[in-house]
Amino acid sequence: MRLKRIFFFIFYFLLLTLSFLFAQNAWIQTYAPFNADTYQTEDVIVCQDGGYVINGYYEIYDPPFYDEKWGFLIKTDSDGNLLWAKEDTVNFMSESESDAFVETDDGCFISAVSNMWGGTALIKRDSEGNREWVIDGADLYVDSMFKTNDSNILLGGRYNTFPTLRKITQEGEILWTQDYYLSGSGSGKVRSVIQTSDGGFAITGYTSGNGFDLFVLKTDADGDSLWCVTYDGFGDWDEGYCIIENSQNDIFVSGYLRGNNRIYYGVLIKFDSEGELIFILDEYSSNHFYCFFSMVDTITDNKIVGYGRDADGRALNFYNYNGESLWDTPLPLRANGIGDKSLQIIDNGFILCGKSWGWDIALVKTDSNGQVTAIDDEIIFLQDYKLSNYPNPFNPSTLIQFALPDDVKNPIVEIFNVKGQKINQLRITNYELGINEVVWNAEEFSSGLYLYRINSENYISETKKMTLIK
């Protein structure tokens, strides 16, 4: 009996230590640096000094329409503490959006901004956010940027209605411009660009065809086309959002297909380096959502991680190189970043940007499983649910108690394992103001650390930890 008690305390201590380590490595920070009604993030990068920079735009509303829209660039330290926030106002634009950016060799930043009514610009800032120059963008509407191996910058977007690549120096001098007539009327846009291991480039986006079609284009180092593949999904609007190369030199593309019913279906496609199709995954053939705005390759363990959503909301989605789903990890966000580089690998985990439940800028650091649920318990997202469970540790059942706001819609209790996989959910029925409770019976589950939260159509709670010991 004494030996069993000692084992219990050792096991519980190890779980608490593991929980503490998770808490140190995963966090969420939110920012509202401008007098805005809502924010939209695009991309995030890991800076040379270990900090992070996020771009996007904010909107000020004058119902029923928005009144102003301006791009922004913000910088934080490595713990997500805000260092500076700058607006991307341009005197020859009535408003702007920050569409993409890169960090230069000397720690400065170059942003591509545009106006939906016409006009583009490039803005260079130093490491403290001070402007060094603003130049006209020469009518290239940029969606993606990439710093090349020769320390120049590749811009991908639309020029004269055509999908276009442009290479510039870090001082904004144009080296070359290549536009691509791919199908139909030729109109389209580059949504994502990377440099591949052979020194060339790979891009994806959309081009006119049967409606608009998703395309994948491979070029040499001068932007000359080597091969191109177009994909017509359901005859309406099909679009590639993100392209990456894995450690085996294969190419993965994510995006969406829109049917004539105006419903969007995610798609994940794999090609070899010569453009031969390996597989296509879409929602007609599985239960997963493949519309990732950003993807990364973990390299060391042969996984592709997509940042988008699952059936319940925003999520990180993990796959092996064969396209087999490994797990999905839910994220406490209202919306994801919409840039092709809104997800990055950092410190055996991930850093990503998005929109918080309070409509603000969100920066999220996760562990290697994509978990942000192990963050400090003092962080509360939108509502204080007074969430707790008793007993804790428990075997085999525990009583989960919580308070609900009076306007909550269809609340459920979600339960996750330490990988972030949702393993159970409990419907909350006949709830009322004050303390409510449900019982979770974990008889069929093994000993370990579990995580739980309240989710609903309009609110999400903090996430708590509980320990099952059998």
C-alpha positions as CSV (number, residue, x, y, z in Angstrom):
1,M,0.0,0.0,0.0
2,R,2.8,2.4,0.9
3,L,4.6,1.6,-2.4
4,K,1.5,2.4,-4.3
5,R,1.2,5.7,-2.5
6,I,4.8,6.6,-3.3
7,F,4.2,5.7,-6.9
8,F,1.1,7.9,-6.9
9,F,3.0,10.9,-5.7
10,I,5.9,10.4,-8.1
11,F,3.6,10.0,-11.0
12,Y,1.6,13.1,-10.0
13,F,4.8,15.1,-9.6
14,L,6.0,14.1,-13.0
15,L,2.7,15.2,-14.5
16,L,2.8,18.5,-12.7
17,T,6.4,19.0,-14.0
18,L,5.3,18.2,-17.5
19,S,2.4,20.6,-17.2
20,F,4.8,23.3,-15.9
21,L,7.1,22.8,-18.9
22,F,4.2,23.1,-21.3
23,A,3.1,26.3,-19.6
24,Q,6.6,27.8,-20.1
25,N,6.7,26.9,-23.8
26,A,3.2,27.8,-25.0
27,W,1.4,31.1,-24.8
28,I,-0.9,33.5,-26.5
29,Q,-0.5,37.3,-26.6
30,T,-3.1,39.8,-27.9
31,Y,-2.6,43.4,-29.1
32,A,-4.8,46.3,-30.0
33,P,-2.2,49.1,-30.7
34,F,-4.5,51.3,-32.8
35,N,-7.9,52.8,-32.4
36,A,-9.5,50.1,-34.5
37,D,-12.7,48.1,-34.5
38,T,-11.1,44.9,-35.8
39,Y,-7.7,43.6,-37.0
40,Q,-6.7,41.1,-39.8
41,T,-3.3,39.5,-39.6
42,E,-1.4,38.3,-42.7
43,D,2.1,36.8,-41.9
44,V,4.5,36.4,-39.0
45,I,8.3,36.0,-39.2
46,V,10.9,35.0,-36.6
47,C,13.5,37.8,-36.6
48,Q,17.3,37.5,-36.4
49,D,17.2,38.8,-32.8
50,G,14.6,36.2,-31.7
51,G,11.6,38.5,-31.7
52,Y,8.6,38.3,-34.0
53,V,7.0,40.7,-36.5
54,I,3.4,40.6,-37.7
55,N,1.8,42.5,-40.6
56,G,-1.8,43.0,-41.6
57,Y,-4.4,45.7,-41.6
58,Y,-7.0,47.2,-39.2
59,E,-10.5,48.6,-39.9
60,I,-12.5,51.4,-38.4
61,Y,-16.3,51.0,-38.9
62,D,-18.9,53.6,-39.6
63,P,-22.0,51.3,-39.9
64,P,-23.0,49.8,-42.2
65,F,-19.7,50.1,-43.9
66,Y,-16.0,50.4,-42.8
67,D,-14.7,53.9,-42.8
68,E,-10.9,53.4,-42.9
69,K,-8.5,50.5,-43.5
70,W,-4.8,50.8,-42.9
71,G,-1.9,48.4,-43.0
72,F,0.4,47.8,-40.0
73,L,3.6,46.2,-38.9
74,I,4.2,45.3,-35.2
75,K,7.3,43.9,-33.5
76,T,7.5,41.9,-30.2
77,D,10.3,40.4,-28.2
78,S,10.8,36.6,-28.0
79,D,8.1,36.4,-25.2
80,G,5.6,38.2,-27.3
81,N,5.8,41.6,-25.5
82,L,5.0,44.4,-27.8
83,L,8.1,46.6,-28.8
84,W,6.6,48.9,-31.4
85,A,3.6,49.2,-33.8
86,K,3.6,51.2,-37.0
87,E,0.9,52.2,-39.5
88,D,1.6,51.7,-43.2
89,T,0.1,55.0,-44.3
90,V,1.2,56.2,-47.7
91,N,0.5,59.8,-48.9
92,F,-0.5,58.7,-52.4
93,M,-3.1,56.2,-51.1
94,S,-6.5,56.9,-49.5
95,E,-6.1,53.7,-47.4
96,S,-3.8,50.6,-47.5
97,E,-3.4,46.9,-46.7
98,S,0.0,45.4,-45.7
99,D,0.0,42.3,-47.9
100,A,3.5,40.7,-47.3
101,F,6.9,41.5,-45.8
102,V,10.4,40.2,-45.3
103,E,13.4,40.9,-43.0
104,T,16.5,42.1,-44.7
105,D,20.1,41.0,-44.0
106,D,20.7,44.1,-41.8
107,G,17.5,43.5,-39.6
108,C,15.3,46.0,-41.5
109,F,11.9,45.2,-42.9
110,I,10.4,45.7,-46.4
111,S,6.6,45.6,-46.6
112,A,4.4,45.5,-49.7
113,V,1.2,47.5,-49.3
114,S,-1.7,48.1,-51.7
115,N,-5.0,50.0,-52.1
116,M,-8.0,48.1,-53.3
117,W,-9.0,51.2,-55.4
118,G,-5.6,51.2,-57.1
119,G,-1.9,51.8,-56.1
120,T,0.9,49.8,-54.6
121,A,4.0,50.7,-52.6
122,L,7.1,49.2,-50.9
123,I,8.0,50.5,-47.4
124,K,11.4,49.9,-45.7
125,R,11.8,50.3,-42.0
126,D,14.8,49.9,-39.7
127,S,14.9,47.5,-36.8
128,E,13.1,50.0,-34.6
129,G,10.3,50.5,-37.0
130,N,11.5,53.9,-38.4
131,R,10.9,54.4,-42.1
132,E,13.9,54.5,-44.3
133,W,12.1,54.9,-47.6
134,V,8.8,54.5,-49.5
135,I,8.8,53.8,-53.2
136,D,6.0,53.2,-55.7
137,G,5.3,49.5,-56.2
138,A,5.1,49.8,-60.0
139,D,1.6,48.3,-60.1
140,L,2.6,44.9,-58.8
141,Y,-0.1,43.8,-56.3
142,V,1.9,41.6,-54.0
143,D,0.6,38.6,-52.0
144,S,3.8,36.8,-51.1
145,M,7.5,37.7,-50.6
146,F,10.6,35.6,-50.2
147,K,14.2,36.5,-49.5
148,T,16.3,34.5,-52.0
149,N,19.6,32.7,-51.5
150,D,21.5,35.6,-53.2
151,S,20.0,38.1,-50.6
152,N,17.6,39.6,-53.1
153,I,13.8,39.6,-52.7
154,L,11.2,37.8,-54.8
155,L,7.7,39.3,-55.0
156,G,4.7,37.3,-56.1
157,G,1.4,38.8,-57.1
158,R,-0.6,40.3,-60.0
159,Y,0.6,42.7,-62.7
160,N,-1.6,43.9,-65.6
161,T,-4.0,41.2,-64.5
162,F,-1.5,38.4,-65.0
163,P,0.2,36.1,-62.3
164,T,3.6,37.7,-61.9
165,L,7.0,37.3,-60.3
166,R,9.4,40.2,-59.7
167,K,12.9,40.1,-58.3
168,I,14.2,43.2,-56.5
169,T,17.3,44.1,-54.5
170,Q,17.0,45.0,-50.8
171,E,17.0,48.6,-51.8
172,G,14.0,48.2,-54.0
173,E,15.7,48.1,-57.4
174,I,13.9,45.9,-60.0
175,L,16.1,43.1,-61.4
176,W,13.5,41.4,-63.5
177,T,9.8,40.9,-63.9
178,Q,8.1,37.7,-65.3
179,D,4.4,37.5,-65.9
180,Y,2.7,34.2,-67.0
181,Y,-0.1,33.5,-69.4
182,L,-1.4,30.2,-68.1
183,S,-5.0,29.7,-69.5
184,G,-8.2,31.4,-70.6
185,S,-7.9,35.2,-70.6
186,G,-4.7,34.9,-68.7
187,S,-5.9,36.8,-65.7
188,G,-4.9,35.5,-62.2
189,K,-2.6,36.1,-59.3
190,V,0.3,34.5,-57.4
191,R,-0.7,33.8,-53.8
192,S,2.5,32.0,-52.6
193,V,6.1,31.8,-53.7
194,I,9.1,29.9,-52.4
195,Q,12.7,29.2,-53.5
196,T,13.2,25.5,-54.1
197,S,16.3,23.4,-53.3
198,D,17.5,23.6,-57.0
199,G,17.7,27.4,-56.8
200,G,14.5,28.0,-58.9
201,F,11.1,29.0,-57.6
202,A,7.7,27.4,-57.1
203,I,4.4,29.4,-57.0
204,T,0.7,28.8,-56.7
205,G,-2.4,30.9,-57.0
206,Y,-5.3,31.1,-59.5
207,T,-5.7,31.6,-63.2
208,S,-8.7,32.1,-65.5
209,G,-10.0,28.9,-67.0
210,N,-13.2,27.1,-66.2
211,G,-14.1,30.0,-63.9
212,F,-10.8,30.3,-62.1
213,D,-8.4,27.3,-61.7
214,L,-5.7,26.5,-59.1
215,F,-2.3,26.5,-60.7
216,V,1.2,25.3,-59.7
217,L,4.2,26.7,-61.6
218,K,7.9,25.8,-61.3
219,T,10.6,28.1,-62.7
220,D,14.3,28.3,-63.0
221,A,16.4,31.0,-61.1
222,D,15.5,33.6,-63.7
223,G,11.8,33.0,-63.5
224,D,11.5,31.2,-66.8
225,S,8.8,28.5,-66.6
226,L,9.8,24.8,-66.4
227,W,6.4,23.2,-65.9
228,C,2.9,24.2,-64.9
229,V,-0.1,22.3,-63.7
230,T,-3.7,23.7,-63.4
231,Y,-6.4,22.1,-61.5
232,D,-10.1,22.6,-62.2
233,G,-12.1,21.5,-59.2
234,F,-15.9,22.2,-59.4
235,G,-16.0,24.8,-62.2
236,D,-16.2,28.0,-60.2
237,W,-13.3,29.4,-58.3
238,D,-10.3,27.2,-57.4
239,E,-7.3,28.8,-55.7
240,G,-3.9,27.8,-54.3
241,Y,-3.0,29.6,-51.1
242,C,0.3,28.1,-49.9
243,I,3.2,26.2,-51.5
244,I,6.1,24.5,-49.7
245,E,8.9,22.0,-50.5
246,N,9.5,19.2,-48.1
247,S,12.8,17.6,-47.2
248,Q,12.5,15.1,-50.0
249,N,12.1,17.8,-52.6
250,D,8.4,17.1,-53.2
251,I,6.0,20.0,-53.4
252,F,2.8,20.5,-51.3
253,V,0.1,22.9,-52.2
254,S,-3.0,23.9,-50.2
255,G,-6.0,25.9,-51.2
256,Y,-9.7,25.7,-51.8
257,L,-12.2,24.7,-54.4
258,R,-15.5,26.6,-54.7
259,G,-18.5,24.8,-56.2
260,N,-21.4,26.4,-58.0
261,N,-23.2,26.1,-54.7
262,R,-20.7,28.7,-53.4
263,I,-19.5,26.3,-50.7
264,Y,-15.7,26.2,-50.2
265,Y,-13.9,22.9,-50.1
266,G,-10.3,22.6,-48.9
267,V,-7.7,20.8,-51.0
268,L,-4.2,19.5,-50.4
269,I,-2.1,18.4,-53.4
270,K,1.4,16.7,-53.6
271,F,3.7,16.8,-56.6
272,D,7.2,15.5,-57.2
273,S,9.9,17.9,-58.3
274,E,9.0,17.3,-61.9
275,G,5.4,18.2,-61.5
276,E,4.0,14.6,-61.5
277,L,0.9,14.4,-59.3
278,I,1.3,12.1,-56.3
279,F,-2.1,12.7,-54.6
280,I,-5.0,15.1,-54.2
281,L,-7.0,15.3,-50.9
282,D,-10.2,17.2,-50.7
283,E,-13.3,17.2,-48.5
284,Y,-15.3,15.1,-50.9
285,S,-13.1,12.2,-50.0
286,S,-12.5,12.7,-46.2
287,N,-13.7,14.4,-43.1
288,H,-10.8,16.8,-42.8
289,F,-10.5,20.4,-43.9
290,Y,-7.5,21.1,-46.1
291,C,-7.8,24.8,-46.8
292,F,-4.6,25.9,-45.1
293,F,-3.5,29.5,-45.6
294,S,0.0,28.5,-44.4
295,M,2.0,25.2,-44.1
296,V,5.4,24.2,-42.8
297,D,7.6,21.0,-43.1
298,T,8.9,19.8,-39.7
299,I,11.9,18.2,-41.7
300,T,13.2,16.1,-38.8
301,D,10.2,13.8,-38.5
302,N,8.6,14.0,-42.0
303,K,5.4,15.8,-41.1
304,I,3.5,18.6,-42.9
305,V,1.6,21.0,-40.6
306,G,-1.2,23.1,-42.0
307,Y,-2.7,26.2,-40.4
308,G,-6.4,26.5,-41.1
309,R,-9.3,24.8,-39.4
310,D,-10.9,21.6,-38.6
311,A,-14.6,20.7,-38.1
312,D,-14.8,22.8,-34.9
313,G,-12.8,25.9,-35.8
314,R,-9.3,27.1,-36.2
315,A,-6.7,24.4,-35.9
316,L,-3.2,23.0,-36.7
317,N,-3.5,19.9,-38.8
318,F,-0.7,17.3,-38.9
319,Y,0.0,14.9,-41.8
320,N,2.7,12.5,-42.8
321,Y,4.3,12.8,-46.3
322,N,1.7,10.3,-47.6
323,G,-1.1,12.6,-46.8
324,E,-2.4,10.5,-43.9
325,S,-3.9,12.6,-41.1
326,L,-2.1,12.2,-37.8
327,W,-4.0,14.6,-35.5
328,D,-5.6,18.1,-35.4
329,T,-5.0,20.5,-32.6
330,P,-7.6,23.2,-31.9
331,L,-6.6,26.8,-31.5
332,P,-8.2,29.5,-29.3
333,L,-8.7,31.9,-32.2
334,R,-11.6,33.6,-33.9
335,A,-9.7,33.7,-37.3
336,N,-6.4,32.5,-38.6
337,G,-3.8,34.7,-40.3
338,I,-4.5,34.9,-44.0
339,G,-1.0,35.1,-45.4
340,D,1.0,32.1,-46.7
341,K,3.6,32.6,-44.0
342,S,1.3,33.0,-41.0
343,L,2.8,29.8,-39.5
344,Q,6.5,29.3,-38.6
345,I,8.6,26.7,-36.8
346,I,10.3,27.9,-33.6
347,D,12.0,26.1,-30.6
348,N,10.6,22.7,-31.3
349,G,7.1,24.2,-31.6
350,F,5.3,26.7,-33.8
351,I,4.6,30.5,-33.8
352,L,1.5,31.7,-35.6
353,C,-0.6,34.9,-36.0
354,G,-4.4,35.3,-36.1
355,K,-7.4,37.1,-34.7
356,S,-8.4,36.8,-31.1
357,W,-11.9,36.3,-29.9
358,G,-11.8,40.0,-28.9
359,W,-11.2,40.9,-32.6
360,D,-7.5,41.9,-31.8
361,I,-4.2,40.8,-33.2
362,A,-3.2,37.4,-31.7
363,L,0.3,35.9,-31.5
364,V,0.4,32.2,-30.5
365,K,3.4,30.0,-29.5
366,T,2.7,26.3,-29.3
367,D,4.6,23.2,-28.4
368,S,5.6,20.5,-31.0
369,N,2.1,19.0,-30.9
370,G,0.5,22.4,-31.7
371,Q,-0.9,22.8,-28.1
372,V,-1.6,26.2,-26.7
373,T,-4.0,24.7,-24.1
374,A,-1.2,24.4,-21.5
375,I,-0.8,28.2,-21.2
376,D,-1.0,30.0,-17.8
377,D,-4.4,29.3,-16.2
378,E,-4.8,33.0,-15.4
379,I,-5.3,33.8,-19.1
380,I,-9.0,34.0,-19.9
381,F,-10.1,34.5,-23.5
382,L,-13.6,36.1,-23.7
383,Q,-15.6,35.0,-20.7
384,D,-14.7,33.9,-17.2
385,Y,-16.5,30.5,-17.1
386,K,-15.3,29.7,-13.5
387,L,-14.2,26.4,-14.9
388,S,-13.0,23.7,-12.5
389,N,-13.2,20.0,-11.9
390,Y,-13.3,17.8,-8.7
391,P,-11.7,15.6,-7.7
392,N,-8.5,16.3,-9.5
393,P,-6.6,13.9,-9.7
394,F,-9.5,11.5,-10.2
395,N,-10.4,7.9,-11.0
396,P,-12.5,7.1,-13.0
397,S,-15.0,10.1,-12.9
398,T,-14.7,13.8,-12.2
399,L,-17.3,16.5,-11.9
400,I,-16.7,19.5,-14.3
401,Q,-18.2,22.7,-13.0
402,F,-18.7,26.0,-14.8
403,A,-20.7,29.2,-15.1
404,L,-22.2,30.2,-18.5
405,P,-23.0,33.7,-19.9
406,D,-26.7,34.2,-20.5
407,D,-26.3,34.5,-24.3
408,V,-24.2,31.4,-24.9
409,K,-25.2,29.3,-27.9
410,N,-24.9,25.5,-27.9
411,P,-22.1,25.0,-25.3
412,I,-20.2,21.8,-25.1
413,V,-17.3,20.5,-22.9
414,E,-14.4,19.4,-25.0
415,I,-11.7,17.0,-23.7
416,F,-8.3,16.6,-25.2
417,N,-5.3,14.4,-24.7
418,V,-1.7,15.8,-24.3
419,K,-1.3,15.7,-28.1
420,G,-4.2,18.1,-28.5
421,Q,-6.4,15.5,-30.0
422,K,-10.1,15.8,-29.0
423,I,-11.0,12.5,-27.5
424,N,-14.5,13.3,-26.1
425,Q,-17.1,16.0,-25.9
426,L,-20.0,16.4,-23.5
427,R,-23.2,18.1,-24.5
428,I,-24.5,20.7,-22.0
429,T,-28.3,20.6,-21.8
430,N,-30.8,22.4,-19.5
431,Y,-28.1,24.8,-18.4
432,E,-29.0,27.9,-16.4
433,L,-27.4,31.0,-14.8
434,G,-25.1,30.1,-12.0
435,I,-22.9,27.0,-11.5
436,N,-23.6,24.1,-13.9
437,E,-22.0,20.7,-13.9
438,V,-21.4,17.6,-16.0
439,V,-19.7,14.3,-15.2
440,W,-16.9,12.9,-17.3
441,N,-16.4,9.2,-16.9
442,A,-12.9,8.2,-18.1
443,E,-13.2,4.5,-17.5
444,E,-12.1,3.7,-21.1
445,F,-9.1,6.0,-21.0
446,S,-5.6,5.4,-19.7
447,S,-3.9,7.3,-16.9
448,G,-2.4,10.7,-17.8
449,L,-2.8,14.4,-18.2
450,Y,-6.0,15.6,-20.0
451,L,-7.2,19.1,-20.9
452,Y,-10.7,20.5,-21.1
453,R,-12.6,23.6,-22.0
454,I,-16.0,25.0,-22.8
455,N,-16.7,25.8,-26.5
456,S,-19.7,27.3,-28.1
457,E,-20.9,29.1,-31.2
458,N,-20.0,32.5,-29.7
459,Y,-17.6,32.0,-26.8
460,I,-14.6,29.9,-25.9
461,S,-13.3,29.4,-22.4
462,E,-9.8,29.1,-20.9
463,T,-8.4,25.6,-20.9
464,K,-7.8,23.6,-17.7
465,K,-5.8,20.5,-16.8
466,M,-6.9,17.4,-15.0
467,T,-5.1,14.2,-14.1
468,L,-6.5,10.6,-14.4
469,I,-4.7,8.1,-12.2
470,K,-5.8,4.5,-12.2
